[in-house]
């Protein structure tokens, strides 16, 4: 996979996860993007060694949701 393909894949996953956060938690886009880009899951998505990019956006969202709810407390 080329760097461009990898970046495109991560971008699509981020967009889908942001959309799901907005819908589930009724937050605005800016807040959702800010959370995703600062999340541990985003760090993992950008690290090819984790293999997370090969997972579905829905699978990744489950982990992201857990991180979001834990942060909200």
Secondary structure, 3 states (H helix, E strand, C coil): CCHHHHHHHHHHHHHHHHHHHHHHHCCCHHHHHHHHHHCHHHHHHCCHHHCHHHCCHHHHHHHHHHHHHHHHC
